[in-house]
């Protein structure tokens, strides 16, 4: 009964209520979307690499190594020798090793030289393996496997011929014209930097760096049967290691760092990821503070709206008193009204966000590489909604206490 | 001060309203009360016309009888209950159940329907909401209102219609006491006469004690029992 009365009362003051509602929807949407994007960014960040126990590269910072090996950002300061890779690969604690060689690009997308171990052992997300949406892994020197985004943006299909340039700019002066690669496979979308990578064999990387005359000679000779490992690289950028036992991570890390044969550094991707995320937490905190301030200001707006309505509601309160409503009822009437309004705002904001993330998801992924899940109904959102409701309840105490006092002192005077 | 009728048999009937040495002052720091009633009784089912000029304290008296104001000293006994001694919650419950009030104007919440207005009163008075429409179907024709107006917002009705709906609302819980404050001041004389007849007929039908407050001497023709507030209020000096 009082619930439907609260609804009628809201409808009666629909203009001011509507404006308050809009301001609440906006602020709740901002808060929820910031929170959602933050959570999603963190998740997509943490899902870039999985099941890799150690990343080994030339000594620099652990962030630098993580950035170029996993995120394909920046470039390696120096390389490690091929001999080190074979040594690592043959260690008994090591289950598998993926060599990584960076430094070239194709139309703005990074080229990664690796071995077939990459497609077998590299995992992302929750230990998900790479899968091919079409084609297969490279088998010859001049075959390449491209990520989902590369294929989509550049309209490549299996069988397309691509040119790989030296250097990492989108436009390069020194195109390796003579060494066209053929797309042998396209990876399924992962939501990680893998989507933006062009993968070739290590021999392919070596081949494009040969002097033109040698390269031509190589291409002619290669027309016969030839395996991708034919051109042995002298050095690579980094190695990703999977271990037989997780227990040996620390000891192996220490012994790699102390290795005398080459200058090596081993990092644990999880630790490095956490450190990287720490760097971003500043931005994250500023965003959260801003959205909390917006929410607070619109909750105050709600309280002001209710307080200022108290004057015009004196009569309504007096009438309710006369027909037997206790002051407590009037208190809960204001509470019900505010919580009804905030609940409606939360629901509207959620639907709005759900729809906009659904509609804008493709654009965000394409332009910013942000993979935002349109499903915002998570535990996090639920907790946030409850917190918002609780704050609204708290701030509505002011007008509700006002109504209670008005009710206590309202008398039957006919002017109401 | 006793305004009981002179019929002997009625003197045995139970009292609806009893005031003993009741005083009330708006400003507690003042020594003299604004309203003081030494002894006043109203029998059950009696219809009393309470006459008084504006500012004579009649609205204050109604507020006290409705339990919205509490006397500073003395006692108000309603239907045998020590009304002025009850806790605020019990007073509110008692009012909802036993007392109906009709004002000069602004009786209804304008933005909700007529039906909802009455249902709210029923809700607080403990009458089942399902029964409301049934009771109203019986009551509205007697008040010369069509049942079509039930779905209308109360604010859309004319003042006369609103006053009659206010009576229906005041009677929905079959109150024992009906307090009416200048209900006809916004009505023309023809409407006023119709209103008075309906009011008295309904009070008789429901065995309701009626306390009718007005400054209009013309209306006292409808009542056998008349009390002048100026005689009732023996507070020294200026009353409210």
Boltz contact constraints between the chains, C-beta under 6 A:
constraints:
  - contact:
      token1: [A, 1]
      token2: [B, 123]
      max_distance: 6.0
  - contact:
      token1: [A, 8]
      token2: [B, 112]
      max_distance: 6.0
  - contact:
      token1: [A, 12]
      token2: [B, 111]
      max_distance: 6.0
  - contact:
      token1: [A, 315]
      token2: [B, 106]
      max_distance: 6.0
  - contact:
      token1: [A, 316]
      token2: [B, 109]
      max_distance: 6.0
  - contact:
      token1: [A, 319]
      token2: [B, 109]
      max_distance: 6.0
  - contact:
      token1: [A, 322]
      token2: [B, 101]
      max_distance: 6.0
  - contact:
      token1: [A, 323]
      token2: [B, 121]
      max_distance: 6.0
  - contact:
      token1: [A, 323]
      token2: [B, 124]
      max_distance: 6.0
  - contact:
      token1: [A, 324]
      token2: [B, 92]
      max_distance: 6.0
  - contact:
      token1: [A, 324]
      token2: [B, 95]
      max_distance: 6.0
  - contact:
      token1: [A, 324]
      token2: [B, 96]
      max_distance: 6.0
  - contact:
      token1: [A, 324]
      token2: [B, 124]
      max_distance: 6.0
  - contact:
      token1: [A, 325]
      token2: [B, 124]
      max_distance: 6.0
  - contact:
      token1: [A, 326]
      token2: [B, 92]
      max_distance: 6.0
  - contact:
      token1: [A, 411]
      token2: [B, 63]
      max_distance: 6.0
  - contact:
      token1: [A, 411]
      token2: [B, 68]
      max_distance: 6.0
  - contact:
      token1: [A, 412]
      token2: [B, 62]
      max_distance: 6.0
  - contact:
      token1: [A, 412]
      token2: [B, 63]
      max_distance: 6.0
  - contact:
      token1: [A, 412]
      token2: [B, 66]
      max_distance: 6.0
  - contact:
      token1: [A, 412]
      token2: [B, 68]
      max_distance: 6.0
  - contact:
      token1: [A, 413]
      token2: [B, 59]
      max_distance: 6.0
  - contact:
      token1: [A, 414]
      token2: [B, 103]
      max_distance: 6.0
  - contact:
      token1: [A, 414]
      token2: [B, 104]
      max_distance: 6.0
  - contact:
      token1: [A, 414]
      token2: [B, 181]
      max_distance: 6.0
  - contact:
      token1: [A, 416]
      token2: [B, 106]
      max_distance: 6.0
